[in-house]
Amino acid sequence: MEFQLNKQTEFPIYQQLKEQIKYFLLSGELQPGTKLPPPKDLAGYLRINKNTVIVAYKELEKEGVIVTKHGQGTYVAENLPPDPGLERKQALLGVAREALAKARDLGFGAEELFTVVFSQTVLGLGTGRATRVLFVECNWPDVNFYVGEITRETEAQVEGCLLGDLEARMDDKAAPEVDLVVTTFFHVEDVKAICEPLDKKVIAIMVAPEMAILMQIGQMAPGTRVGFVCGSQSSVESIRGSLGSGGIRHIEYECVSFDDREALAKMLARADVVAGCRSVAAEVRKLVPPSVPVLEFGNVLERGSTALLKQYLGERG
């Protein structure tokens, strides 16, 4: 379950948050009795004002969707109020199921159906050659993850490339094969230094922490010692900033880089739970005993950046 906020739209952020919580209930991703993140924690991870979350929570509480238990936190109500529009929503889900069934009869899957509907209704892309996108990051797990995300969201042909390999990839023969270069804000200046002299458009996308890790942290017992292992020192500083701005106070946490083996060993010896970023989680699991849980965390695309990328690709089409 991941919250997606579009800060470019006029639709209020608190309303986006409120409607998504209701959607997660409708889809079954949230169940009655589930504890929700504290407003300060959720606001920090979403990079929004804490009062925005409070407003969304208060409106949901008025509607009987959530309840606040003094000293315990905010929970999805055990007995949810009846939804007068439930039949229409279920009918819409029925339409979607019928479309999926017909697509399968023709030999296509859900992703292919989505691509057709999306390109027809939102992008309006023509039948010409798909835009060729090169996505650049500093490690293969993140490269593969974001290539998959961008591919699902657009009609573009997306190829991944490591930042360290970019200069060799963009030689005189290969450069004409790339229409657009995409990277995160962490690396945009380095990517621009290589690609802009070749007259290649570079777009930076914003990413945000996954909601899943926030939900898991929010339900940990007070005093739990959590060790965060990151792929680089810059990532260490980033996760420290996210945890600090998120107001995480009920657990004890420390962040280290996977390459700092001395600090890593000390941290692993103290931790009750270890959280490894996407690029190093598999290696971290090899270093801890089976009794110590290892969570995997990572950033995901922000909806606003996805919308801008779609807009650019639509204009090209």
PyMOL commands that set and color helices and strands:
alter all, ss='L'
color gray80, all
select helices_A, chain A and resi 13-27+39-46+50-62+86-105+110-123+140-153+163-169+175-177+188-198+211-218+233-245+261-270+281-285+303-316
alter helices_A, ss='H'
color red, helices_A
select strands_A, chain A and resi 35-36+66-69+73-76+132-137+157-162+180-184+201-205+207-209+225-230+252-257+273-277+294-297+299-301
alter strands_A, ss='S'
color yellow, strands_A
deselect
rebuild
show_as cartoon
